[in-house]
Amino acid sequence: MHETERRRVSLAGLGLIGAGAVLGLTLAGQGERQDEKPAGPPTATAPADPPHSPPSPS
C-alpha cells in the first residue's frame, strides 16, 4: 500500500485562515442586518413628465 504523505502546516498559516473566516462571518452578519431594514425612498429621482391633459372635445 502507499504511504500517505503528510505536510507540515505552519501555525501562522492556520491563524490567517482563521482570521479570514472570522472576517467573512462578520461581514456576512453585517449584510444580514442591513437587509432587515425597510428600503427607504430613493435619494435622487428624475424630474417627472408634466401630466397629459385629455384632448378637449371639439
ZITA-V437759 format. One record per residue. N is the residue number from 1. RES is the residue in three letters. PHI is phi in whole degrees, 0 to 359 (* if undefined). OMEGA is omega in whole degrees, 0 to 359 (NA if undefined). Layout:
BEGIN
<<N & RES & PHI & OMEGA> <N & RES & PHI & OMEGA>>
END
This chain:
BEGIN
<<1 & MET & * & 180> <2 & HIS & 277 & 175> <3 & GLU & 278 & 178> <4 & THR & 282 & 178> <5 & GLU & 273 & 179> <6 & ARG & 250 & 178> <7 & ARG & 256 & 177> <8 & ARG & 277 & 179> <9 & VAL & 247 & 181> <10 & SER & 284 & 178> <11 & LEU & 293 & 178> <12 & ALA & 295 & 178> <13 & GLY & 296 & 178> <14 & LEU & 295 & 178> <15 & GLY & 296 & 179> <16 & LEU & 293 & 178> <17 & ILE & 296 & 179> <18 & GLY & 296 & 179> <19 & ALA & 295 & 178> <20 & GLY & 295 & 179> <21 & ALA & 294 & 179> <22 & VAL & 295 & 179> <23 & LEU & 296 & 179> <24 & GLY & 297 & 179> <25 & LEU & 293 & 179> <26 & THR & 294 & 180> <27 & LEU & 293 & 178> <28 & ALA & 294 & 179> <29 & GLY & 293 & 179> <30 & GLN & 292 & 179> <31 & GLY & 295 & 179> <32 & GLU & 294 & 180> <33 & ARG & 293 & 179> <34 & GLN & 292 & 181> <35 & ASP & 290 & 182> <36 & GLU & 286 & 181> <37 & LYS & 285 & 177> <38 & PRO & 290 & 180> <39 & ALA & 289 & 179> <40 & GLY & 271 & 179> <41 & PRO & 292 & 179> <42 & PRO & 296 & 183> <43 & THR & 282 & 180> <44 & ALA & 225 & 179> <45 & THR & 233 & 177> <46 & ALA & 284 & 178> <47 & PRO & 297 & 181> <48 & ALA & 283 & 176> <49 & ASP & 287 & 177> <50 & PRO & 296 & 181> <51 & PRO & 295 & 179> <52 & HIS & 273 & 177> <53 & SER & 276 & 179> <54 & PRO & 295 & 180> <55 & PRO & 297 & 182> <56 & SER & 283 & 179> <57 & PRO & 290 & 182> <58 & SER & 250 & NA>>
END
